[in-house]
């Protein structure tokens, strides 16, 4: 399994799993062109995939704006730095959008100038402990937790023969 994960990393794929701390149920190695989760992130649903507690940063002194990192980022979280817009191509440098960056590190190996590194993300989100809590959080965020709970209580009540 480790060899498969290493091969996926060398192919520039992004590792994705369910957003839980204990006993994830799958590991997926995603690209930008085929993965529905990555497509959602690219379409603006930046929190559709959980982010790692790390964030990619680019050293503008080392970056020559070759765009290899832009091509490698499966979430499309790297672009030209706002302060480098309008400059000549040799004065431009890339920058990471911290709201989009997954912290996967797929961009690091793409950079021949070693201008990219991972740093701790400020205030990283702590994922739920297990899948049950993950689903409860999703229901809560959608405003559907209490209707779900009430429905389950009713089902239990009737299964015990107490309902009419």
MIDOSE-1310 file (N, C-alpha, C; in nm, 2 decimals, decimal comma, always signed):
residues 164
xxxx	+0,08/-0,12/+0,00/+0,00/+0,00/+0,00/+0,09/+0,13/+0,00; +0,19/+0,13/+0,08/+0,28/+0,24/+0,08/+0,35/+0,27/-0,05; +0,38/+0,16/-0,13/+0,44/+0,18/-0,26/+0,34/+0,24/-0,35; +0,21/+0,20/-0,34/+0,11/+0,26/-0,43/+0,09/+0,41/-0,40
xxxx	+0,09/+0,44/-0,27/+0,08/+0,58/-0,23/+0,20/+0,66/-0,28; +0,32/+0,61/-0,27/+0,44/+0,67/-0,32/+0,43/+0,69/-0,47; +0,38/+0,59/-0,54/+0,37/+0,61/-0,69/+0,26/+0,72/-0,72; +0,15/+0,72/-0,65/+0,05/+0,82/-0,67/+0,11/+0,96/-0,64
xxxx	+0,20/+0,97/-0,54/+0,26/+1,10/-0,51/+0,35/+1,14/-0,63; +0,43/+1,05/-0,68/+0,52/+1,08/-0,79/+0,44/+1,12/-0,92; +0,32/+1,08/-0,93/+0,24/+1,11/-1,04/+0,17/+1,25/-1,02; +0,19/+1,31/-0,91/+0,13/+1,43/-0,88/-0,02/+1,43/-0,83
xxxx	-0,06/+1,31/-0,78/-0,20/+1,30/-0,74/-0,21/+1,35/-0,59; -0,33/+1,39/-0,56/-0,36/+1,44/-0,42/-0,43/+1,33/-0,35; -0,38/+1,29/-0,23/-0,44/+1,19/-0,15/-0,56/+1,25/-0,07; -0,68/+1,18/-0,08/-0,80/+1,23/-0,02/-0,86/+1,11/+0,06
xxxx	-0,91/+1,14/+0,17/-0,98/+1,04/+0,25/-1,10/+1,10/+0,32; -1,18/+1,02/+0,39/-1,29/+1,08/+0,46/-1,24/+1,16/+0,57; -1,31/+1,27/+0,61/-1,26/+1,37/+0,70/-1,29/+1,33/+0,85; -1,22/+1,22/+0,89/-1,23/+1,17/+1,03/-1,10/+1,15/+1,08
xxxx	-1,08/+1,15/+1,21/-0,95/+1,13/+1,28/-0,93/+0,98/+1,30; -1,03/+0,90/+1,32/-1,01/+0,76/+1,35/-1,08/+0,67/+1,24; -1,00/+0,57/+1,20/-1,05/+0,47/+1,11/-1,12/+0,52/+0,98; -1,04/+0,60/+0,90/-1,10/+0,64/+0,77/-1,13/+0,52/+0,68
xxxx	-1,23/+0,53/+0,60/-1,28/+0,41/+0,53/-1,22/+0,40/+0,39; -1,15/+0,50/+0,34/-1,09/+0,49/+0,21/-0,98/+0,59/+0,19; -0,89/+0,56/+0,09/-0,79/+0,66/+0,05/-0,81/+0,66/-0,10; -0,82/+0,78/-0,15/-0,83/+0,80/-0,30/-0,72/+0,89/-0,34
xxxx	-0,67/+0,87/-0,46/-0,56/+0,95/-0,52/-0,62/+1,02/-0,64; -0,63/+1,15/-0,62/-0,71/+1,23/-0,71/-0,63/+1,32/-0,80; -0,68/+1,33/-0,92/-0,62/+1,43/-1,02/-0,72/+1,54/-1,04; -0,68/+1,64/-1,11/-0,77/+1,76/-1,13/-0,87/+1,73/-1,24
xxxx	-0,85/+1,63/-1,33/-0,94/+1,62/-1,45/-1,06/+1,52/-1,43; -1,04/+1,43/-1,34/-1,14/+1,32/-1,33/-1,22/+1,32/-1,19; -1,16/+1,37/-1,09/-1,22/+1,36/-0,96/-1,33/+1,46/-0,94; -1,45/+1,41/-0,90/-1,56/+1,50/-0,87/-1,54/+1,59/-0,75
xxxx	-1,46/+1,54/-0,65/-1,43/+1,63/-0,53/-1,34/+1,74/-0,57; -1,24/+1,72/-0,65/-1,15/+1,82/-0,70/-1,23/+1,92/-0,79; -1,32/+1,87/-0,87/-1,40/+1,96/-0,96/-1,48/+2,05/-0,88; -1,54/+2,00/-0,76/-1,61/+2,09/-0,68/-1,53/+2,20/-0,62
xxxx	-1,41/+2,17/-0,58/-1,31/+2,27/-0,52/-1,28/+2,37/-0,63; -1,26/+2,32/-0,75/-1,22/+2,41/-0,86/-1,34/+2,50/-0,90; -1,46/+2,46/-0,87/-1,58/+2,54/-0,91/-1,62/+2,64/-0,80; -1,54/+2,64/-0,69/-1,56/+2,74/-0,58/-1,61/+2,68/-0,45
xxxx	-1,63/+2,55/-0,44/-1,67/+2,49/-0,32/-1,54/+2,45/-0,24; -1,46/+2,55/-0,19/-1,33/+2,53/-0,14/-1,33/+2,44/-0,01; -1,44/+2,43/+0,06/-1,44/+2,35/+0,18/-1,50/+2,22/+0,15; -1,52/+2,18/+0,02/-1,58/+2,05/-0,01/-1,48/+1,93/+0,02
xxxx	-1,36/+1,96/+0,04/-1,26/+1,86/+0,08/-1,19/+1,91/+0,20; -1,17/+1,83/+0,30/-1,10/+1,87/+0,42/-0,96/+1,90/+0,39; -0,91/+2,00/+0,46/-0,77/+2,05/+0,44/-0,68/+1,99/+0,55; -0,55/+1,97/+0,51/-0,46/+1,92/+0,61/-0,42/+2,03/+0,70
xxxx	-0,35/+2,01/+0,81/-0,31/+2,12/+0,90/-0,19/+2,20/+0,85; -0,16/+2,18/+0,72/-0,05/+2,25/+0,66/-0,10/+2,33/+0,54; -0,01/+2,43/+0,51/-0,04/+2,52/+0,40/+0,08/+2,54/+0,32; +0,07/+2,54/+0,18/+0,19/+2,56/+0,10/+0,22/+2,71/+0,09
xxxx	+0,34/+2,74/+0,09/+0,39/+2,88/+0,08/+0,50/+2,88/-0,03; +0,50/+2,99/-0,10/+0,60/+3,01/-0,21/+0,70/+3,12/-0,17; +0,83/+3,09/-0,18/+0,93/+3,19/-0,16/+0,94/+3,27/-0,29; +0,90/+3,40/-0,29/+0,91/+3,48/-0,41/+1,05/+3,50/-0,46
xxxx	+1,15/+3,49/-0,37/+1,29/+3,51/-0,41/+1,34/+3,39/-0,49; +1,29/+3,27/-0,47/+1,33/+3,16/-0,54/+1,24/+3,13/-0,67; +1,12/+3,18/-0,66/+1,02/+3,15/-0,77/+1,06/+3,23/-0,90; +1,06/+3,15/-1,01/+1,09/+3,22/-1,14/+0,96/+3,22/-1,23
xxxx	+0,85/+3,19/-1,17/+0,72/+3,18/-1,24/+0,72/+3,09/-1,36; +0,78/+2,97/-1,34/+0,78/+2,88/-1,45/+0,64/+2,81/-1,47; +0,56/+2,82/-1,37/+0,42/+2,77/-1,37/+0,41/+2,62/-1,35; +0,51/+2,56/-1,31/+0,50/+2,41/-1,29/+0,42/+2,38/-1,17
xxxx	+0,42/+2,47/-1,07/+0,34/+2,44/-0,95/+0,19/+2,47/-0,98; +0,17/+2,56/-1,07/+0,03/+2,59/-1,11/-0,03/+2,47/-1,18; +0,05/+2,41/-1,26/+0,00/+2,28/-1,33/-0,01/+2,17/-1,24; +0,07/+2,16/-1,13/+0,07/+2,05/-1,04/-0,04/+2,06/-0,94
xxxx	-0,10/+2,18/-0,91/-0,20/+2,19/-0,81/-0,33/+2,14/-0,86; -0,38/+2,03/-0,80/-0,50/+1,97/-0,84/-0,62/+2,05/-0,80; -0,61/+2,14/-0,70/-0,72/+2,22/-0,65/-0,72/+2,36/-0,72; -0,63/+2,38/-0,80/-0,61/+2,52/-0,87/-0,60/+2,63/-0,76
xxxx	-0,52/+2,60/-0,66/-0,50/+2,70/-0,55/-0,38/+2,78/-0,57; -0,31/+2,78/-0,68/-0,19/+2,86/-0,70/-0,21/+2,94/-0,83; -0,16/+3,06/-0,82/-0,17/+3,16/-0,93/-0,07/+3,26/-0,92; -0,08/+3,36/-1,01/+0,02/+3,47/-1,00/-0,01/+3,56/-0,88
xxxx	+0,10/+3,60/-0,81/+0,08/+3,68/-0,69/+0,02/+3,81/-0,73; -0,07/+3,86/-0,64/-0,13/+3,99/-0,67/-0,03/+4,10/-0,68; +0,08/+4,10/-0,60/+0,18/+4,20/-0,61/+0,27/+4,19/-0,73; +0,26/+4,08/-0,80/+0,34/+4,06/-0,92/+0,26/+4,08/-1,05
xxxx	+0,13/+4,11/-1,04/+0,05/+4,14/-1,16/+0,10/+4,27/-1,22; +0,10/+4,27/-1,36/+0,14/+4,39/-1,43/+0,29/+4,40/-1,45; +0,37/+4,32/-1,38/+0,51/+4,32/-1,40/+0,55/+4,24/-1,52; +0,68/+4,25/-1,57/+0,73/+4,16/-1,67/+0,73/+4,02/-1,63
xxxx	+0,73/+3,92/-1,72/+0,72/+3,78/-1,68/+0,84/+3,74/-1,59; +0,95/+3,79/-1,62/+1,07/+3,76/-1,53/+1,06/+3,82/-1,39; +0,97/+3,91/-1,37/+0,95/+3,97/-1,24/+0,83/+3,91/-1,16; +0,76/+3,82/-1,22/+0,64/+3,76/-1,16/+0,68/+3,65/-1,07
xxxx	+0,59/+3,61/-0,98/+0,61/+3,49/-0,90/+0,47/+3,44/-0,86; +0,47/+3,31/-0,83/+0,34/+3,25/-0,80/+0,31/+3,27/-0,65; +0,18/+3,25/-0,62/+0,14/+3,26/-0,48/+0,02/+3,16/-0,46; +0,01/+3,12/-0,33/-0,09/+3,02/-0,29/-0,21/+3,09/-0,23
xxxx	-0,33/+3,05/-0,27/-0,45/+3,10/-0,21/-0,48/+3,01/-0,09; -0,46/+3,07/+0,03/-0,48/+2,99/+0,15/-0,62/+2,94/+0,17; -0,72/+3,00/+0,11/-0,86/+2,95/+0,12/-0,88/+2,83/+0,03; -0,80/+2,81/-0,07/-0,82/+2,69/-0,16/-0,72/+2,58/-0,12
xxxx	-0,60/+2,62/-0,09/-0,49/+2,52/-0,07/-0,54/+2,40/+0,03; -0,52/+2,28/-0,02/-0,55/+2,16/+0,06/-0,44/+2,12/+0,15; -0,32/+2,17/+0,13/-0,20/+2,14/+0,21/-0,15/+2,00/+0,17; -0,18/+1,95/+0,05/-0,15/+1,82/+0,01/+0,00/+1,80/-0,03
xxxx	+0,06/+1,91/-0,07/+0,21/+1,90/-0,10/+0,23/+1,86/-0,25; +0,13/+1,84/-0,33/+0,15/+1,79/-0,47/+0,24/+1,89/-0,55; +0,24/+2,02/-0,51/+0,31/+2,12/-0,58/+0,46/+2,12/-0,54; +0,50/+2,06/-0,43/+0,64/+2,07/-0,38/+0,74/+2,01/-0,48
xxxx	+0,71/+1,88/-0,52/+0,80/+1,81/-0,61/+0,80/+1,87/-0,75; +0,70/+1,95/-0,79/+0,70/+2,01/-0,92/+0,79/+2,13/-0,93; +0,83/+2,18/-0,82/+0,92/+2,30/-0,82/+1,06/+2,27/-0,82; +1,13/+2,29/-0,93/+1,27/+2,26/-0,94/+1,36/+2,36/-0,86
xxxx	+1,30/+2,47/-0,83/+1,38/+2,58/-0,76/+1,36/+2,57/-0,60; +1,29/+2,47/-0,56/+1,26/+2,45/-0,42/+1,21/+2,57/-0,35; +1,12/+2,64/-0,42/+1,06/+2,76/-0,37/+0,93/+2,73/-0,29; +0,89/+2,61/-0,28/+0,76/+2,58/-0,21/+0,79/+2,49/-0,09
xxxx	+0,72/+2,53/+0,02/+0,73/+2,45/+0,14/+0,60/+2,44/+0,21; +0,58/+2,35/+0,30/+0,46/+2,35/+0,38/+0,48/+2,40/+0,52; +0,39/+2,48/+0,57/+0,40/+2,54/+0,70/+0,27/+2,51/+0,77; +0,27/+2,51/+0,91/+0,15/+2,49/+0,98/+0,04/+2,59/+0,94
xxxx	-0,08/+2,54/+0,92/-0,19/+2,62/+0,89/-0,24/+2,69/+1,01; -0,26/+2,82/+1,01/-0,31/+2,89/+1,13/-0,46/+2,84/+1,16; -0,49/+2,81/+1,28/-0,62/+2,76/+1,32/-0,67/+2,65/+1,23; -0,60/+2,53/+1,22/-0,66/+2,43/+1,14/-0,79/+2,37/+1,20
xxxx	-0,88/+2,33/+1,11/-1,00/+2,27/+1,15/-0,97/+2,13/+1,20; -1,04/+2,09/+1,31/-1,02/+1,96/+1,37/-1,14/+1,88/+1,32; -1,11/+1,77/+1,25/-1,21/+1,69/+1,19/-1,28/+1,61/+1,30; -1,41/+1,56/+1,27/-1,48/+1,48/+1,37/-1,40/+1,35/+1,40
xxxx	-1,43/+1,29/+1,51/-1,36/+1,17/+1,55/-1,39/+1,05/+1,46; -1,52/+1,03/+1,43/-1,55/+0,92/+1,35/-1,66/+0,95/+1,25; -1,70/+0,85/+1,17/-1,80/+0,88/+1,06/-1,94/+0,92/+1,12; -1,98/+0,86/+1,23/-2,11/+0,90/+1,29/-2,11/+1,05/+1,32
xxxx	-2,00/+1,10/+1,38/-1,99/+1,24/+1,42/-1,98/+1,33/+1,29; -1,91/+1,27/+1,19/-1,90/+1,35/+1,06/-2,04/+1,37/+1,00; -2,12/+1,26/+1,00/-2,26/+1,27/+0,94/-2,34/+1,37/+1,02; -2,33/+1,36/+1,16/-2,41/+1,45/+1,24/-2,37/+1,60/+1,22
xxxx	-2,24/+1,62/+1,19/-2,19/+1,76/+1,16/-2,25/+1,81/+1,03; -2,25/+1,72/+0,93/-2,31/+1,75/+0,80/-2,46/+1,78/+0,81; -2,53/+1,70/+0,89/-2,67/+1,73/+0,91/-2,69/+1,86/+0,98; -2,61/+1,89/+1,08/-2,62/+2,01/+1,16/-2,60/+2,13/+1,07
xxxx	-2,49/+2,12/+0,98/-2,46/+2,23/+0,89/-2,57/+2,26/+0,79; -2,64/+2,15/+0,75/-2,75/+2,17/+0,66/-2,88/+2,20/+0,72; -2,88/+2,21/+0,86/-3,01/+2,24/+0,93/-3,10/+2,12/+0,93; -3,05/+2,00/+0,92/-3,14/+1,88/+0,92/-3,11/+1,78/+1,03
xxxx	-3,03/+1,82/+1,13/-3,01/+1,73/+1,24/-3,13/+1,70/+1,32; -3,20/+1,80/+1,37/-3,32/+1,77/+1,45/-3,43/+1,70/+1,38; -3,46/+1,73/+1,25/-3,56/+1,65/+1,18/-3,52/+1,50/+1,17; -3,39/+1,48/+1,16/-3,33/+1,34/+1,15/-3,35/+1,27/+1,29
xxxx	-3,31/+1,34/+1,39/-3,33/+1,28/+1,53/-3,47/+1,25/+1,56; -3,56/+1,34/+1,53/-3,71/+1,32/+1,56/-3,76/+1,20/+1,48; -3,72/+1,19/+1,35/-3,76/+1,08/+1,27/-3,71/+0,95/+1,33; -3,58/+0,94/+1,37/-3,53/+0,82/+1,43/-3,60/+0,79/+1,56
xxxx	-3,63/+0,88/+1,64/-3,71/+0,86/+1,77/-3,84/+0,80/+1,74; -3,91/+0,86/+1,64/-4,04/+0,80/+1,59/-4,03/+0,66/+1,55; -3,93/+0,63/+1,46/-3,91/+0,50/+1,41/-3,89/+0,40/+1,53; -3,81/+0,44/+1,62/-3,78/+0,35/+1,74/-3,91/+0,33/+1,82
xxxx	-3,98/+0,44/+1,84/-4,11/+0,44/+1,92/-4,21/+0,34/+1,86; -4,22/+0,35/+1,72/-4,32/+0,26/+1,66/-4,26/+0,11/+1,65; -4,13/+0,10/+1,64/-4,08/-0,04/+1,63/-4,09/-0,11/+1,77; -4,11/-0,04/+1,87/-4,13/-0,10/+2,01/-4,28/-0,12/+2,03
xxxx	-4,36/-0,09/+1,93/-4,51/-0,12/+1,94/-4,58/-0,02/+2,03; -4,52/+0,10/+2,05/-4,59/+0,20/+2,13/-4,67/+0,30/+2,05; -4,65/+0,30/+1,92/-4,72/+0,39/+1,83/-4,85/+0,32/+1,78; -4,94/+0,40/+1,73/-5,07/+0,34/+1,68/-5,05/+0,31/+1,53
